């Protein structure tokens, strides 16, 4: 069960974060590969200031870099990866 209490980020209430992560882990268990992502603070790419987790299904050819990779940073700067 996912708690309904508002928390600002993953560090705000560890018990709520743990219960939310457990729910995400159940979803992740059904997938062959995925990223489970959350952020704490604007510097860490948090843009919505409430706890939320992203369960992102992955496959070999999805070409989806996480936001902290050099590929994602290049894309945000408007540089195509093949142009380097």
C-alpha positions in Angstrom: 0.0 0.0 0.0 1.3 3.4 -0.9 1.0 6.0 1.9 -1.2 9.1 1.2 0.7 11.4 3.6 2.5 14.3 1.8 6.3 14.3 2.2 8.6 16.7 0.3 11.2 14.2 -0.7 12.8 10.8 0.0 14.5 12.1 3.2 11.4 13.8 4.7 9.9 10.8 6.3 11.9 7.5 6.0 8.9 5.3 7.0 6.8 6.8 4.2 9.8 6.5 1.8 10.3 2.9 2.7 6.7 2.0 2.1 6.7 3.8 -1.2 9.9 2.1 -2.3 8.4 -1.3 -1.3 5.4 -0.6 -3.6 7.8 0.4 -6.4 9.9 -2.7 -5.8 6.8 -4.8 -6.4 6.3 -3.2 -9.7 9.9 -3.5 -10.6 9.9 -7.2 -9.8 7.5 -7.7 -12.7 9.9 -6.2 -15.2 13.0 -7.8 -16.7 14.9 -4.5 -16.4 14.1 -1.0 -15.0 15.4 2.0 -13.3 13.8 3.1 -10.0 14.5 6.8 -9.6 13.8 9.5 -7.0 15.5 12.8 -6.4 16.0 14.9 -3.3 16.5 18.7 -3.9 16.7 20.9 -6.9 20.4 20.3 -7.3 19.6 16.5 -7.7 17.0 17.3 -10.4 13.9 17.3 -8.2 11.3 19.5 -9.8 8.2 18.4 -7.9 8.6 18.8 -4.2 6.7 15.8 -3.1 8.0 12.2 -2.8 7.6 10.3 -6.0 9.4 7.4 -7.6 9.8 6.7 -11.3 9.7 3.0 -12.3 11.2 3.2 -15.8 11.1 -0.1 -17.8 14.3 -0.5 -19.9 15.4 -2.6 -22.8 18.7 -2.8 -24.7 17.7 -0.6 -27.6 15.8 2.1 -25.7 18.6 4.7 -25.9 17.3 6.4 -22.7 20.1 7.7 -20.6 19.4 8.6 -16.9 19.6 12.4 -16.3 23.0 12.2 -14.6 24.9 10.7 -17.6 27.1 12.7 -19.9 24.7 11.8 -22.7 21.8 13.4 -21.0 23.8 16.5 -20.1 24.9 16.8 -23.7 21.3 16.5 -25.0 20.2 19.2 -22.5 23.0 21.5 -23.8 21.7 20.9 -27.4 24.6 18.7 -28.5 23.9 15.5 -30.3 25.8 12.5 -29.0 27.2 11.6 -32.4 28.5 15.2 -32.9 31.2 15.0 -30.3 
